[in-house]
Amino acid sequence: PGWLRVSGPDAHPYDLMLHNQRGVSIGLMATPVAYDDLHRLGTDIRRQELSRDMLTAQELIRLEGRPFIQRKLRLVTQQVLALDCLEKRVAYHLLCAAPREVYDVYEPLFLAVAGTLRSVEPVTPAAAPAESGAAGTPGSG
C-alpha cells in the first residue's frame, strides 16, 4: 500500500506524518533545544510524560552508531515505538504507530529507516542553485 504524506498544520505537532492503508503512521518532529546531552533529553521526555500522566521505559539503543532513546507503548489496538536523538542542538523525535496485528512487520523497517536519519543544513533561497541550472549569482539572470 502507498503512503499519504501530511505536513503543516494537519500534521501538528509533528513536522511530517506518513500514513498508509494498513493503519500505520510514522511521524517526525525536529525541535531546537539549548543542549546537546542525550541524558538531558531523556529527563525532558520524562517530565513531559509525567505532565500527561503516562510513563514509558526508556532504553538507550544505537542505530548506525547513533544513540537513540527508545520507548515502547502498547495500547488497546495500537503498538507505538518512539525514538529520540540529538544532533547539533536539535532534538529529533520519530514515532511509529501501527495496529498490533501488523506492528511486528513494521518495527524492523522503522528501525532501519530511523538509522539513516541525518540532519542537513537548511537551504536558503540565496544558497539554492539558479532554476536554469546556470552558474552565477542569484538574480543575475
C-alpha positions, 0 to 999 in steps of 0.5 A, spaced: 500 500 500 502 507 498 503 512 503 499 519 504 504 524 506 501 530 511 505 536 513 503 543 516 498 544 520 494 537 519 500 534 521 501 538 528 505 537 532 509 533 528 513 536 522 511 530 517 506 524 518 506 518 513 500 514 513 498 508 509 492 503 508 494 498 513 493 503 519 500 505 520 503 512 521 510 514 522 511 521 524 517 526 525 518 532 529 525 536 529 525 541 535 531 546 537 533 545 544 539 549 548 543 542 549 546 537 546 546 531 552 542 525 550 541 524 558 538 531 558 533 529 553 531 523 556 529 527 563 525 532 558 521 526 555 520 524 562 517 530 565 513 531 559 510 524 560 509 525 567 505 532 565 500 527 561 500 522 566 503 516 562 510 513 563 514 509 558 521 505 559 526 508 556 532 504 553 538 507 550 539 503 543 544 505 537 542 505 530 548 506 525 552 508 531 547 513 533 544 513 540 537 513 540 532 513 546 527 508 545 520 507 548 515 502 547 507 503 548 502 498 547 495 500 547 488 497 546 489 496 538 495 500 537 503 498 538 507 505 538 515 505 538 518 512 539 525 514 538 529 520 540 536 523 538 540 529 538 544 532 533 547 539 533 542 542 538 536 539 535 532 534 538 529 529 533 523 525 535 520 519 530 514 515 532 511 509 529 504 507 530 501 501 527 495 496 529 498 490 533 496 485 528 501 488 523 506 492 528 511 486 528 512 487 520 513 494 521 518 495 527 524 492 523 523 497 517 522 503 522 528 501 525 532 501 519 529 507 516 530 511 523 538 509 522 539 513 516 536 519 519 541 525 518 540 532 519 542 537 513 543 544 513 537 548 511 537 551 504 536 558 503 533 561 497 540 565 496 544 558 497 539 554 492 542 553 485 539 558 479 532 554 476 536 554 469 541 550 472 546 556 470 552 558 474 552 565 477 549 569 482 542 569 484 538 574 480 543 575 475 539 572 470 
